Amino acid sequence: MPRLVRLYIHHSLIGFALSGVFVGMLLYFNVVNLWHLVSHSSSGWLAVAMLFLFNGIVFSGVQFGIAVMSMGVADDDDRGRRNSGPSRGMAEAMVPIPVPVRDGRRRLR
């Protein structure tokens, strides 16, 4: 299996584990009376399953994004700074240029 696919599966599992912890904490601490709503409804299990699934998608995407973005290696010495000055093609100073504009309003007689 390619390393990138293994990395994706690994961090997706971490994201879904975080989702399980998050949904468990939501239910345990009874945030906005969620435990009562889930336990006293006939379709409460569906709400918990959807919370777990959709939070798992979000958390695994964030986890994988953090993992990929932290893989980068800096190969330059300027630490992200861009060169400034005439070599970059910028003018020395910005000078306003007057632009003539005709008055297109009609005059009342």
Protein Blocks (a to p, Z undefined) as FASTA:
>chain_A
ZZklmmmmmmmmmmmmmmmmmmmmmmmnopghlmmmmmmcfklmmmmmmmmmmmmmmmmm
mmmmmmmmmmpccfbfklopacedjknopafbdcddddddddfbdcdZZ
